[in-house]
Amino acid sequence: MHDFAFIFAGFFVGLVVGLTGVGGGSLMTPVLIFLFGIKPYLAVGTDLLFAAFTKLGGSVNLARARLIDWPVVLRTAAGSVPAALATLYVLHRLGPASSAVQQAMTSTLGIALLLTAAATLYKAIAGRSAPRDIAPADLAQAIRPRHWALPVLFGAVIGVLVTLTSVGAGAIGVLVLMLLYPALPLPRIVAADIAHAVPLTLVAGLGHASIGAVDWPLLIKLLAGSLPGIWLGSRLVRKTPDRVIRSLLSVLLAYAGVKLIAI
């Protein structure tokens, strides 16, 4: 019975990700902690690899469609991947199951969820109407950040957040890229964010696995549900009012964030 519950949880999160584009970590980690009583360090580590495998398929399709601007991905990853490795080193030294690390994870996760809720609500309300494509002549200018150091700096912040909580590579990442690259069309922003999430969550997830913070049987059950869920969500997305879903999702994330901070 428990196995079916994990598969259904994976399906539900996959469906929401397919419908909204919000990273699975924002929902999956709180679901594992609150509904199934999984320890925070195991929930975070398992969810990181869940996100890596889930978004890898999306990145392959986006790369084939030539929607990924690799300079944008590489600049952000230049900050996020080293920050993830540094955070993993600290976790390794302290021990992921220690009470201090557990407390830091739940508090940081709560803050990350509140930030994600705010970012999701902002996108639901503001929802910029950028052009769906851009001329090749304008693209070179659009992928230049306001300052070369900003993508690295924001990438480092996202790297620490994602490694500690598995949250941040989705809604927060999209919002950061929207601010750094205002002339870039939204489909390209989302594509760059998904492509950047793959190496970041893979490095962070394998790092958690190396310190025994991944539940492999649980990961397989979650993926068994999430892959059909994402497939279905991506097909229903055009028939569902985006702003309504994002608004409801932001309330749900804010509730989970407050509850985690109060633990």
N, C-alpha and C positions, 0 to 999 in steps of 0.2 A: 504493500500500500504506500509506504514511504517512497519507494522508487518512482511510482506513478506521480506522486506529489512533486518530486524534484523535476521530472520531465515536464509536468504541466507548468511549473514555475518558469522553466526555461522557455517553454512555448509562449507564455504570457509576456515575458520580458522581450523575447524576440519579436513578437507582434507589435509591442509598443515602440521598439527601436525602428522597425520597418515603417511604422506610421508617422513617427515624429523625428527620427534622426538623433534623438537624445541617447547618449551612451548607455549601454546596458549596466555599467557599474553603478549608475545613479539609482537604479531600482534593484538590481540583483543582490548587491551587498546587504542593503537593509532587509530584503526578503529573507536571505540566508540567516541573518543574525536574529531578527524578530520572530519570524514564522517557524524556523527550523532549529533555532538555538545553537547554530554553528558559532564557534569561537571567532572573534573578530579577525585574528591573524590568519586563520584558515579561510574565512570568507573572502578576505581581500586577495590572498594569494591565488585561490581557485578562480575568483572572478577575473583577475588579470589575464590569465591564460584563456578563459572563456571569451573575453573581449578580443584577444589577439587572433584566435582562430575564427571568430565570427566576422571580424572586420577584414580579414585577409581576403576572403571571397569577394567582398565589396570592392576592395582596392584593385583586384585583378580586373573586374568588369570596368571600373572607372579608368584604369590605365589603358584598356583596349579602346575605350571611347575617347582617349586623349584629353581627359578633363583634369588630370593631375598636373599642377605646376610644380615640378620637382625642386626648383630653387627655393620656393616657399617652404616645402617640406624639410629640406636639408637645413635651412637656417633655424627653423624651430627645433629640429632634432639636435642641432649642435648645442642647444641649451638643455633640452629635456633629458637626453640619454645620459650625459655625464652627471646631471643632478640625480637621476634615478640610481645610478651606480653608487654615488656618494651616500644616498639615503639607505640603500641596501647594505652598505658597509657598516653604517651606524646600527641598523637593525641586527646585523650579524653579531656585532660586538655586544649589544645589549641582550640579545635573545628574543625572538618574536613572541614567545609565550609569557614573558615577564609581565607583571601587573602594570609596571610603568609604561611599557610599550602598548599594552592593551588599552590603557586609559588614553594614551596619546592618540592611538588609532581611532577610537570611538569619538573623541572630541574633535579631531581634525576631520573625520568623516562627516560629523554633524555640520561643521562650518562649510565643508565642501558641498554638501547637499543644499544648504541655504544659498550659497553662491550659484549653484546650478539652477535652483528654483527661481532665483532672481533673473538669471540669464535666459531661462526658458520663458518666463513671463514677459521679459523685455522683447524677445523675438516674437511672441504671440501678439503683443500690443503694437510694437513699432513696425515689425515685419517689413523691412525695406523692399521696395519694388525696383531692385536693380535689374539691368538688362540680363537676359538669359545667356548671352554670348558676347564676345568682344572681338574686334578686328585684330589680326596678328600684329599690326603696326602699333596698336595701343596696348597690347598685352605686356610688352617689355617694360613699359612705364608703370603699368598697373601692379606688377609683381615686385616693384621696388618699395621697400618699407620706408616709413617716415625717417627712420635712422637705422643703420645696420645692426646696432647693438640691441634694439628693442625686441626683435623676434627671439634672439638668444636669451635675453633676460626673462621674457614672459615664458619661453619654453622651459627654462630652469624652474620657475615657479610651478608650472603644470607638471613637470617631471617629479618634483617632490610630492605634490598633491596626489598624483596618480599612484606613485609607489607606496605611499602610506595608506591610501584609502581606496584605490582603484577607481576613483571618481575624478573627473576634470577633463578627460580627453575628448568628451563629447560636446555638451552645451557650452562649457567655459572655453574650450578650445576654439569653437566656432565664433564665439563673441570676441575673443582676442584677435582672431584673424580678420574679422570684420572691421575692427578698430585700426589694425595695422595696415590693412590693404583695402581702403574704402572704395577704390575704383574697380576691384575685382568682382565679377558676377558671383552671385550666391552659389550656383552649382559648383563653381570652381573652388569657392571657400570650403564648402562641405567636403568636396573630393580631397582637397589638401589635408583637411582635418582628419578624415578617415585614414588616409595613407600614412599620416604622421603617427596615428594611434597604434598602428601595427608594430613598428619596431619598438616603440616606447613600452607598450603593454607586454610585448614578448620578452624584452630585456628584464623588465620589472617582474614579470611572472616567473621566468626561469630563475631569477635571483631568489624569489620567495621559495621556489621548489628546492633550490640548493640548501636552504635552511629548514626544510621540512614543513613549509607552510602552504602546501597544496594538497587537496584531497582529490586524487586522480579518479577514483570511481565516481565521485560526485560530479566532477568535471564532465565525464562522459555522459552521464544522465542529463545534465543541463544542456549540453550541446545537442543531444538527441531531440530535445524539445525546441531549442531556440532556432535551429536551422529551418525547420518547416514554418515556425512562427514568423521569421524574418521574410521568408518567401511569400507568405500570405499577406503580411503587413505592407510589403512593398507594392502589392497589387491592389490593396484596398485604399492606399494613401490618396488616390485621386478622387475617391468617392466620399471621403470623410473630411469635415470642416477642421482644418489644421489649427485654427486659433482656439477652438473649443477644447480640443485634445491637449494642446500645450498649456492652456490655462488650468485645466483640471490636474495635469501632471505637475505643474509648478506647486499647486496646493499640497499634493501628495508628498512631493519631495521636501517641502518646507516642514510638514508635519513630522516626517522621518528625521529630518535634521535636528529639530527642536528636541525630539525624544532621545536622540543619541547624545546630544550635549547634556541632557538632564540625567543621563545614566550615572 
